[in-house]
Amino acid sequence: DMKKGYLYYLASLENATERYLYRSKLNGKSSPELISPANQKGYHGYNISPTGKWALHNYSSDTQPYIYDMVSLPKGKSVRIIEDNKRAKEQYDALEIIPKEFVKVDIGNNVILDAWIMKPRDFDASLKYPVIVEVYGEPGIPMVNNRWGGGNLWNQKMADNGYIVVCMDNEGVNLPKGREWRKCIYGSVGVLAAEEQAKAVVKMTETYDYMDRDRLGVTGWSGGGSMTLHCMFRFPDVYKVGIAIAAVSDQKLYDTIYQERYMDTPQNNPEGYLKASPINYTSGLEGKLLMVHGSADDNVHYQCFERVVNRLVANKKAFSTMVYPMCSHSLSERENTRYHLRMTQENYWLQNLKAGGINK
């Protein structure tokens, strides 16, 4: 707003898992002024008009489907609801999903990670439960934020099977935590991330005595699949079971526009690519591992799967696989594919990571 001398901007001044609209004087002589409604805790987005008088606003949280409205500025007052998703909210509430518990995990060296925890509906704090870590860990997308993600139906189902489900965002993940947070993983994607993931889940078992240190599993999709392989191969003393879906086993095989953005080229950074590719750690596998891939994956090509299978065989490692013929990276094509994938995941957990609470 040049006329009044204000700059509007999205920021996370107090909590990196949430986002709000603020404004400040262009002359730098004012403190940030919160524009988003203070009672709407979560994630806000704005498309502001050229005049700075109006904005299309969206708001959501982990338990609130998106609300879209038009607001007037600078007060941020709603003047017209476009879509309140009331029916979706009613349907979600009727499921009685246990909301995520957002926590901080201090892994030392002045590194504090954001995390969330999901518990069974019949959770008993006097017992110890196995833990499934939902991981991504790549620099592109954060997993721990207070915004709508579809309702956490799958994670609640797994929790109700007798597991604690957790997720942490390691350094390098796209969060508003400063330049060093983002840049520290350049040239070594997956290396520091897996170390911090392992430290974080061990720290959580030390902090929350209802988490069983001896029953830890890890799972992820795409980059999260890669991180799952890193965790299983490099930290066999931490993780007992892993499910890696559509994983990049060798970073030299992935998209240049993504990989070289964070890793430079293989020619300029051969050591980085070597250390950052989980295929080079297959000899470390000790736990139970299921790898899932679509044979027509046009993002993480099928050769990523075949090469890591060959390397595991060469190292005489036992593991399980599930291939979905002619399915892409989303594993959503053909009748019942996604249902079958979820069924396969659930059965693998139940068969290999003992479910349910036990006495401490």
N, C-alpha and C positions, 0 to 999 in steps of 0.2 A: 504494500500500500504506500506508493510514493507520496501521495498527497498528504497523508497523516504521518508518514515517516516510520512505518513499521515493517518488519520482516516476519512473515509467518513461516513456521517450520515444524516438522515432526521430530520428536525427540523422546528419549527414554532417560530422563534425568535421574530417576531414583531406582528404577527397576528395569533391567535389560529385557525382561520377558514381556514387557508392556510398552505401548507406544501412544503418545498423546500429541495434540497440537498446542504449540506455544507461539507467543509473539514477543519480539523485543524491538526496542528503538533502534533505528538504523544508525544513530549516532553512538551506540554502544553504552549509553548512560542509563540503562534500566535493567532490572533483573528479569529473567524469563517470566512471562505471564501465562498461566495455564488457561487455555481456551476450551478444551474438551470438558464435558461435564464431569465434575469431581466424583459423582456417584456412579459413574460408568467405568469401573475398573476393568482394564483389558487392552484391546487393540483397536486403534482408531485410524481411519484413512479419510483424506479430504481431497476433493477436486475443486479448487477455489476459482471463482470467476475472475476475469481480467480486472474488474473494478474493485475486487477485494471485499465486496459487500455480501456475497453469497457463496455457499459451498455445498456441493454434494458430499454427504458424510456417510460413512459406514462404520459400524461398531460391532464387535463381537467379543466373546470371552470363551474360555474353555467349556463353559456350561450354557452359553447364550448364542444361538444361531445369529447370523448377520442381520442387523437392522439397518435399513437404508432410509435416509431422510434428507431434506434440504434444511440448511441452517443459515441464520443471518449472522454476520460478523460485524463487530468484534466479540459480541457476547456468546456466540456459539449456540444461540437459542434455536430449537427446532421449530420450523414454521410449517412443514408438511411432511408427513410420513409417506414414504414411497412403498416400502415393504417392511413389515415388522416380523414376518415369519412366526407369527403367533402359533399357528398350527404345528409347525415343526418344534417349537419350544414345548408345547403341550405333549407332543409325542415323546420328546426326549425326557421330560420330567416323569412321564408315566413309567419309564424303564427303570427309574431309581438307580441310575448310574452313580457310583461313588466318585465324587469329584477328585481330580488330581490334587495331591498335596505338593505344592511348590516349595523346594528347600534349597539351601546352599551347601556345597560340599567343598571343604577346605582340604586341598591335597598337598599343601606345603609350598614353599618358595613363592609366597604371596600370590598363589593361583587359587581362585575360588570359582568353582563351576556352578552354574544353575542346573537344577535337576527337578524331576517330578517323580512321585510315587503313587501307584495305584494298588489298592488292597481289595481282598475278597469282601463280599457283602457280610459274611459271617466271621470277619477278622477277629482273632483273639490275641491280644497283645502279650499274653502269657506264654505263647507258643513261638517256635521258630519256623519260618516258611522258606521254601526255596525261592530264588530270585531269578527272573528273566530280565536281562538288559535289552531294551529296544535301542539299537544304535544306528546312527548315521555317521556323524563325525567329520564329514567332508566340509570344505570351506564354503560350499554353495548355499546350503539351506539349514537354518536352525530347527531343532526339534522341540526345544523347551521354550514355549511362549504361551501366554495366556490369551489365545485366540481360538476361534471355532475351528475344529478339525474333523468334524463329522460325528462327534459324540463319544468316541473312545469305546465303541461297541466290542471290537475284537479284543482289546486289552482287558476290558471288564470280564469278558467271557473267560479269558485265560486266568485272570485273577480268581474268578469264582471256581475254577478248577483246583485252586489251592496254591496259587503262586502270588508272590509280590512282583509287580512289573514296575521297572524303573527306567529312567532315561536321563542322560547327562549330555550337555554340550561342552566339548573340550575346546581348548584354544584353537584359533583359526576359523571357527564357525562364524558365519555371517551374523554377528551381533554387534550392537553399538557399544563396544567396550574399549575403543581406542585403536590407534594404529598398530601398536606392538602386538596386541591381541590377534589382529588379523594377519599381520606380516610374518609372525614368528614361524609359521609352518611353510613358508615359501621354499620351494625346492625339495621338500621332504614330506609331501602329503601322506598321511597315514602313519608316519613313524612316531612323532610326538603324540599324535591323537590317540593311538592305541595304548601308549604308555599311560596317558592321563585317564583313559577310560578304565584301565585295570586298577590304577591307584584309587580312582573315585569309587568303584564298586566295593573294593576292600575297605575303604574308609567308611562307606555307608554301613557295611556289616559291623564295623566297630562302633558306629554311632547309634545304630538302631538294632537292639539286641533281638528283635523279632526276625531279622534277616539271617539266614543260615549260610555261613561262610563256606560250608562244604557242599552246598547245592546251588551253584551259580551257573546260569546259562546265558547265552548271548545270541541275538538274531538281528538281521538287518537286510535291507533290499538295495540293490544297486551299489552305491558307495557304501551303504550300510552292510551289504554283503561282503564287500572288500574288507571293511573294518572287522566283521565277524571272523573272516579268515585270519587277519592279523592277530586278533585276540586268541583264537584257538591255536594257532601255530606258534606264537611268540610267548604266550602266557599260559601254558598248560597247567601250571600250578594254581591258577585262578579259576579258569573256566572249565567246566566238566562236559558241557553239551553246547553245540552251536548249530544254528540253521542259517545258512548263507543263501540268499536268493538273488539271482542275476548279478553275481559278483564280478567285478573287474579283478582278475587274478594277476594280470601283468599290465602295468600302466602304459607300456609302449604300444598296446593294442587299442587304447581308447581315443576318443575324439581329440584332435589337436587343439580345437578352439577352447576346450575346457582344460585339458591336461597341461598344455604349454602355458596357459595363463597362470597356473600355480606352480609349475615344475620347470619352466624353461624347456628347451628341446632335449631329447635323449642324447644328442651329440654334444651339447654344452654341459649337460648334467648327468653323465652316465652313472655315477655313483649314487646320485639321488634316486634315479629310476630303479636301480638295483635294490636299494634299501626300502623303497616305498612300495614295492610289488610283493604281495603276500606269497606268490608262487615260489619265491626264493627262500621261504621258511618252512616248507612242507615237512621237513624232517622233524619238526618240533611237535607235530600233532600227537596227542595222547588221549584226548577225550573223544566223545561221540560227535560225529559231524555229519550233517545232512546238507548236501548242495542241490539247489533247485535252479533250473534254467529252462528257457524257451528255446527251441531249436531254430526259430526264426527271429531271434532277438536282433533288432536292427539298431540297437543302441550299444549294449554290451554284447558284442558278437559272440556267437556260439564257440568260436575257437578259444575264447577265454576260459570257458568251462572245460573243453576237451584237453587243453594244455595242463590245467591244474590237476585234472584227473590222471593224466599220464604221469605227472611228477609224483603224485601221491602213490601211484602203483609202483613206480620205480623205487620209492622209499619204503615199500612194503607196509603201507599204512592202511588200516581198515577204515572204511567210511561208507556212507550211503548216498545215493543220488536219486533225483526225480526229474525226468525230462518231459516237458509238455510239447508234443509235436506241433510245429508250425505256429507257435505262439510267440508274440513279440515281448518286449520288455515289460509290458503291463501284465502279462499272463492273464488276459481277460477274454481272449478269443475262444470260441466254440462252447458248446453246451456244458455247463457246470464246471468249467475249468477253475474259476476262482473258488467255488465251493469246495472242489476237490483239493485245491492247494491248502485251504484253511483246515480241512479235515486231516490232511497229511501232516501239517504242522502240529496240530493238536495231538494227534496220535504219537508223533515222535517225542514230544515233550513228556507225555504221560508214560511212555514206555522207557524213557531214558533219564528223566530228571524227576525223582520221586516227589509227587505232589503232596500237599497238605501240611498242616502244622504238626510239629513234634515238640515234646517237652524240652525246655532249655537245659 
